[in-house]
Amino acid sequence: MTQHLSEADVRGIAEYTRIGLTAEEVVTMTADLNAIIDSLAPITEFDLDGVEPTFHPI
């Protein structure tokens, strides 16, 4: 698993969003968020050349 976010990043996000996390929760959340980011990797394999961005106001 690639380390996209560090524990310091997760602490900063938690502080910004005013979520209190224990040291153990920071470790768990860091692993979970990195796993989520890794699971999105297949999206980068799509050929999107020439595909116009879309906008949905709803």
N, CA, C and O atoms as CSV, one atom per row, in Angstrom:
chain,resi,resn,atom,element,x,y,z
A,1,MET,N,N,0.851,-1.183,0.000
A,1,MET,CA,C,0.000,0.000,0.000
A,1,MET,C,C,0.891,1.239,0.000
A,1,MET,O,O,1.854,1.328,0.761
A,2,THR,N,N,0.557,2.179,-0.854
A,2,THR,CA,C,1.296,3.430,-0.953
A,2,THR,C,C,0.870,4.372,0.161
A,2,THR,O,O,-0.299,4.410,0.543
A,3,GLN,N,N,1.820,5.125,0.673
A,3,GLN,CA,C,1.530,6.088,1.736
A,3,GLN,C,C,1.225,7.443,1.090
A,3,GLN,O,O,2.132,8.238,0.849
A,4,HIS,N,N,-0.053,7.699,0.813
A,4,HIS,CA,C,-0.474,8.960,0.207
A,4,HIS,C,C,-0.594,10.051,1.273
A,4,HIS,O,O,-0.234,11.205,1.042
A,5,LEU,N,N,-1.098,9.670,2.426
A,5,LEU,CA,C,-1.283,10.598,3.542
A,5,LEU,C,C,-0.472,10.120,4.733
A,5,LEU,O,O,-0.413,8.925,5.024
A,6,SER,N,N,0.148,11.063,5.415
A,6,SER,CA,C,0.886,10.724,6.625
A,6,SER,C,C,-0.025,10.918,7.840
A,6,SER,O,O,-1.120,11.470,7.727
A,7,GLU,N,N,0.443,10.459,8.994
A,7,GLU,CA,C,-0.327,10.674,10.222
A,7,GLU,C,C,-0.460,12.162,10.508
A,7,GLU,O,O,-1.479,12.607,11.036
A,8,ALA,N,N,0.569,12.934,10.161
A,8,ALA,CA,C,0.494,14.390,10.348
A,8,ALA,C,C,-0.607,14.988,9.467
A,8,ALA,O,O,-1.320,15.899,9.889
A,9,ASP,N,N,-0.740,14.471,8.247
A,9,ASP,CA,C,-1.817,14.933,7.360
A,9,ASP,C,C,-3.181,14.651,7.983
A,9,ASP,O,O,-4.062,15.510,7.989
A,10,VAL,N,N,-3.342,13.441,8.505
A,10,VAL,CA,C,-4.628,13.044,9.087
A,10,VAL,C,C,-4.926,13.891,10.325
A,10,VAL,O,O,-6.065,14.305,10.535
A,11,ARG,N,N,-3.904,14.146,11.141
A,11,ARG,CA,C,-4.120,15.020,12.311
A,11,ARG,C,C,-4.550,16.414,11.858
A,11,ARG,O,O,-5.437,17.020,12.460
A,12,GLY,N,N,-3.924,16.918,10.803
A,12,GLY,CA,C,-4.286,18.240,10.285
A,12,GLY,C,C,-5.704,18.277,9.747
A,12,GLY,O,O,-6.428,19.246,9.977
A,13,ILE,N,N,-6.111,17.236,9.033
A,13,ILE,CA,C,-7.480,17.156,8.523
A,13,ILE,C,C,-8.465,17.089,9.683
A,13,ILE,O,O,-9.498,17.758,9.671
A,14,ALA,N,N,-8.137,16.276,10.685
A,14,ALA,CA,C,-9.017,16.139,11.854
A,14,ALA,C,C,-9.140,17.466,12.587
A,14,ALA,O,O,-10.231,17.842,13.016
A,15,GLU,N,N,-8.039,18.167,12.730
A,15,GLU,CA,C,-8.077,19.469,13.407
A,15,GLU,C,C,-8.920,20.460,12.602
A,15,GLU,O,O,-9.742,21.187,13.160
A,16,TYR,N,N,-8.708,20.478,11.297
A,16,TYR,CA,C,-9.451,21.397,10.425
A,16,TYR,C,C,-10.953,21.146,10.501
A,16,TYR,O,O,-11.748,22.086,10.509
A,17,THR,N,N,-11.333,19.871,10.558
A,17,THR,CA,C,-12.754,19.521,10.595
A,17,THR,C,C,-13.293,19.405,12.014
A,17,THR,O,O,-14.455,19.059,12.227
A,18,ARG,N,N,-12.427,19.701,12.983
A,18,ARG,CA,C,-12.800,19.681,14.398
A,18,ARG,C,C,-13.295,18.310,14.856
A,18,ARG,O,O,-14.283,18.192,15.582
A,19,ILE,N,N,-12.578,17.281,14.409
A,19,ILE,CA,C,-12.856,15.910,14.821
A,19,ILE,C,C,-11.745,15.494,15.779
A,19,ILE,O,O,-10.568,15.521,15.419
A,20,GLY,N,N,-12.112,15.117,16.977
A,20,GLY,CA,C,-11.123,14.673,17.950
A,20,GLY,C,C,-10.765,13.220,17.718
A,20,GLY,O,O,-11.635,12.349,17.752
A,21,LEU,N,N,-9.480,12.951,17.482
A,21,LEU,CA,C,-9.016,11.585,17.272
A,21,LEU,C,C,-7.933,11.260,18.293
A,21,LEU,O,O,-7.063,12.086,18.568
A,22,THR,N,N,-7.990,10.068,18.846
A,22,THR,CA,C,-6.920,9.592,19.709
A,22,THR,C,C,-5.739,9.187,18.828
A,22,THR,O,O,-5.869,9.092,17.607
A,23,ALA,N,N,-4.596,8.951,19.450
A,23,ALA,CA,C,-3.412,8.531,18.692
A,23,ALA,C,C,-3.690,7.220,17.953
A,23,ALA,O,O,-3.253,7.044,16.816
A,24,GLU,N,N,-4.408,6.313,18.589
A,24,GLU,CA,C,-4.746,5.038,17.958
A,24,GLU,C,C,-5.687,5.251,16.765
A,24,GLU,O,O,-5.547,4.596,15.732
A,25,GLU,N,N,-6.632,6.159,16.916
A,25,GLU,CA,C,-7.569,6.447,15.821
A,25,GLU,C,C,-6.860,7.101,14.646
A,25,GLU,O,O,-7.226,6.862,13.495
A,26,VAL,N,N,-5.851,7.922,14.915
A,26,VAL,CA,C,-5.079,8.550,13.834
A,26,VAL,C,C,-4.381,7.469,13.009
A,26,VAL,O,O,-4.380,7.522,11.779
A,27,VAL,N,N,-3.787,6.490,13.693
A,27,VAL,CA,C,-3.108,5.396,12.992
A,27,VAL,C,C,-4.098,4.624,12.122
A,27,VAL,O,O,-3.824,4.342,10.955
A,28,THR,N,N,-5.252,4.286,12.704
A,28,THR,CA,C,-6.272,3.537,11.968
A,28,THR,C,C,-6.816,4.349,10.797
A,28,THR,O,O,-6.961,3.826,9.692
A,29,MET,N,N,-7.114,5.613,11.033
A,29,MET,CA,C,-7.672,6.475,9.990
A,29,MET,C,C,-6.664,6.683,8.859
A,29,MET,O,O,-7.052,6.751,7.692
A,30,THR,N,N,-5.389,6.784,9.190
A,30,THR,CA,C,-4.356,6.940,8.169
A,30,THR,C,C,-4.333,5.716,7.254
A,30,THR,O,O,-4.291,5.848,6.030
A,31,ALA,N,N,-4.359,4.542,7.849
A,31,ALA,CA,C,-4.364,3.313,7.046
A,31,ALA,C,C,-5.635,3.220,6.206
A,31,ALA,O,O,-5.580,2.852,5.033
A,32,ASP,N,N,-6.774,3.552,6.802
A,32,ASP,CA,C,-8.046,3.474,6.069
A,32,ASP,C,C,-8.087,4.454,4.902
A,32,ASP,O,O,-8.490,4.084,3.800
A,33,LEU,N,N,-7.676,5.690,5.130
A,33,LEU,CA,C,-7.710,6.693,4.055
A,33,LEU,C,C,-6.749,6.327,2.931
A,33,LEU,O,O,-7.072,6.516,1.758
A,34,ASN,N,N,-5.570,5.805,3.271
A,34,ASN,CA,C,-4.624,5.378,2.238
A,34,ASN,C,C,-5.173,4.202,1.445
A,34,ASN,O,O,-4.955,4.123,0.236
A,35,ALA,N,N,-5.879,3.291,2.097
A,35,ALA,CA,C,-6.507,2.165,1.392
A,35,ALA,C,C,-7.600,2.659,0.450
A,35,ALA,O,O,-7.741,2.148,-0.661
A,36,ILE,N,N,-8.363,3.637,0.883
A,36,ILE,CA,C,-9.419,4.204,0.030
A,36,ILE,C,C,-8.803,4.854,-1.210
A,36,ILE,O,O,-9.289,4.660,-2.325
A,37,ILE,N,N,-7.749,5.615,-1.012
A,37,ILE,CA,C,-7.080,6.260,-2.149
A,37,ILE,C,C,-6.524,5.205,-3.102
A,37,ILE,O,O,-6.640,5.346,-4.319
A,38,ASP,N,N,-5.921,4.151,-2.556
A,38,ASP,CA,C,-5.415,3.062,-3.403
A,38,ASP,C,C,-6.531,2.403,-4.203
A,38,ASP,O,O,-6.323,2.007,-5.349
A,39,SER,N,N,-7.707,2.283,-3.609
A,39,SER,CA,C,-8.820,1.618,-4.301
A,39,SER,C,C,-9.324,2.434,-5.491
A,39,SER,O,O,-10.019,1.900,-6.355
A,40,LEU,N,N,-8.985,3.705,-5.541
A,40,LEU,CA,C,-9.403,4.564,-6.656
A,40,LEU,C,C,-8.417,4.521,-7.829
A,40,LEU,O,O,-8.678,5.130,-8.866
A,41,ALA,N,N,-7.309,3.826,-7.686
A,41,ALA,CA,C,-6.279,3.772,-8.729
A,41,ALA,C,C,-6.796,3.320,-10.091
A,41,ALA,O,O,-6.352,3.862,-11.103
A,42,PRO,N,N,-7.717,2.350,-10.172
A,42,PRO,CA,C,-8.192,1.933,-11.502
A,42,PRO,C,C,-8.822,3.068,-12.314
A,42,PRO,O,O,-8.863,2.989,-13.542
A,43,ILE,N,N,-9.298,4.093,-11.672
A,43,ILE,CA,C,-9.898,5.219,-12.397
A,43,ILE,C,C,-8.871,5.868,-13.318
A,43,ILE,O,O,-9.225,6.364,-14.388
A,44,THR,N,N,-7.607,5.867,-12.913
A,44,THR,CA,C,-6.574,6.513,-13.720
A,44,THR,C,C,-6.264,5.745,-15.003
A,44,THR,O,O,-5.549,6.256,-15.865
A,45,GLU,N,N,-6.785,4.532,-15.144
A,45,GLU,CA,C,-6.522,3.724,-16.324
A,45,GLU,C,C,-7.480,4.010,-17.480
A,45,GLU,O,O,-7.265,3.519,-18.588
A,46,PHE,N,N,-8.523,4.788,-17.246
A,46,PHE,CA,C,-9.475,5.113,-18.299
A,46,PHE,C,C,-8.871,6.112,-19.275
A,46,PHE,O,O,-8.185,7.051,-18.871
A,47,ASP,N,N,-9.129,5.906,-20.550
A,47,ASP,CA,C,-8.680,6.841,-21.575
A,47,ASP,C,C,-9.723,7.948,-21.687
A,47,ASP,O,O,-10.818,7.734,-22.208
A,48,LEU,N,N,-9.376,9.114,-21.201
A,48,LEU,CA,C,-10.330,10.224,-21.181
A,48,LEU,C,C,-9.943,11.348,-22.135
A,48,LEU,O,O,-10.469,12.457,-22.040
A,49,ASP,N,N,-9.026,11.061,-23.053
A,49,ASP,CA,C,-8.641,12.078,-24.031
A,49,ASP,C,C,-9.855,12.462,-24.870
A,49,ASP,O,O,-10.536,11.598,-25.423
A,50,GLY,N,N,-10.117,13.743,-24.959
A,50,GLY,CA,C,-11.225,14.239,-25.759
A,50,GLY,C,C,-12.566,14.223,-25.052
A,50,GLY,O,O,-13.563,14.657,-25.629
A,51,VAL,N,N,-12.622,13.740,-23.827
A,51,VAL,CA,C,-13.883,13.724,-23.084
A,51,VAL,C,C,-14.033,15.077,-22.386
A,51,VAL,O,O,-13.187,15.480,-21.588
A,52,GLU,N,N,-15.105,15.750,-22.699
A,52,GLU,CA,C,-15.350,17.071,-22.118
A,52,GLU,C,C,-15.830,16.920,-20.670
A,52,GLU,O,O,-16.599,16.008,-20.368
A,53,PRO,N,N,-15.382,17.803,-19.778
A,53,PRO,CA,C,-15.891,17.777,-18.416
A,53,PRO,C,C,-17.385,18.081,-18.393
A,53,PRO,O,O,-17.876,18.836,-19.231
A,54,THR,N,N,-18.095,17.509,-17.458
A,54,THR,CA,C,-19.520,17.783,-17.343
A,54,THR,C,C,-19.797,18.546,-16.073
A,54,THR,O,O,-19.000,18.533,-15.135
A,55,PHE,N,N,-20.926,19.206,-16.052
A,55,PHE,CA,C,-21.319,19.975,-14.878
A,55,PHE,C,C,-22.787,19.723,-14.632
A,55,PHE,O,O,-23.618,19.859,-15.530
A,56,HIS,N,N,-23.090,19.358,-13.416
A,56,HIS,CA,C,-24.475,19.126,-13.024
A,56,HIS,C,C,-24.824,20.077,-11.884
A,56,HIS,O,O,-24.293,19.934,-10.784
A,57,PRO,N,N,-25.701,21.037,-12.124
A,57,PRO,CA,C,-26.003,22.034,-11.087
A,57,PRO,C,C,-26.805,21.476,-9.920
A,57,PRO,O,O,-26.973,22.163,-8.913
A,58,ILE,N,N,-27.303,20.252,-10.031
A,58,ILE,CA,C,-28.118,19.706,-8.956
A,58,ILE,C,C,-27.269,18.872,-8.054
A,58,ILE,O,O,-27.769,18.316,-7.076
